[in-house]
Amino acid sequence: MDLKQELESLKDEVIAQINNAQDLEGLNKIRVEFLGKKGKLKSILKTLGKLSPEERKEIGQIANKLKDTLEQLIKEKETVLKEKALEQQLKNEQLDITLPSKWIKAGSSHPVISTLIEITEIFKSMGFSVKEGPEIEDEKYNFDMLNIPKDHPARDMQDTFFLNNGKVLRTHTSPVQIRTMLKQKPPISIVAPGRVYRKDADPTHSPMFHQIEGLLVDKNVTFKDLKGVLQIFLESVFGKDIPIRFRPSYFPFTEPSAEVDIGCTVCGGEGCRVCKGTGWLEILGCGMVDPNVFKAVNIDPDIYSGFAFGLGIERIAMLKYRITDIRLLFTNDIRFNKQFKGIR
Ligand code: PHE
């Protein structure tokens, strides 16, 4: 077979193979096998040396043309195969956008937290701003500067968690009053929500619970202002018709002091187990800031007056949602928590 024929049959073979190539990988193999450095075309051309100059020229031209033709064919086939590959990929990765999405279960806030937020929002709407303080507190702020003397029963080992470093877990949110008044001069109107701790555990007491503290200091603040603010607050939480009464009481840091009751939300005032037959529920403590507290923070009690109040969030949440055992709020039983879905 002369070289011309060899090239001719090579051409037929390569074209047939290119036409049959199924994928890019196969096509590349063909390219290497015939047109590569060690390919069949090259090895045919190596024998050119044996030919006469005229023949060499002629065969050389044929070979070069063949090379161009084959390269062109491979290129065309490559485009076709690439398109095919892309189509296949698109097919494999096709998304059915009509499928329903996976259901993501929405969480809900804990009844204590939603109550805390709700109460905070009510006071914010009346112009109070929100302040926070540390849960690990100096005795000075938790007791002394609040006019709670060293022999006060609240300091007793029974009630207070004392820490090794001489500090305490705050027993109420009232130290935030002191911290605020040390930093800020009147007029002051703040609420301080947060966790507090007492050695206490039964169906209505938890060693950790939440309180919100209120403090308003300015010139000419009177008990009437205190009553008005608390009335708006209690009506917002329990409804416009809720009966409210103020009872004289005692707190070291307020004078005069009062406790505020609302008509029992369970029996409507007739007397039941929850209100212990009285028809009233004790809901918060309050009073006019004691002059001794003002003196401790360098505010002149002859110029300024103010009121303060503090209440337990769990108690409000329990009344609002008719929960009878405080421990239900902290056992994190998902079946219990789920019942409050959608409430705020
Ligand atoms: N700190 C008091 C308590 O924990 C509540 C209170 C706050 C009373 C402010 C009066 C004024 O019981």
Boltz pocket constraint, residues with backbone or C-beta under 6 A from the ligand:
constraints:
  - pocket:
      binder: B
      contacts: [[A, 171], [A, 172], [A, 173], [A, 174], [A, 213], [A, 214], [A, 251], [A, 254], [A, 258], [A, 285], [A, 286], [A, 287], [A, 308], [A, 309], [A, 310], [A, 311]]
      max_distance: 6.0
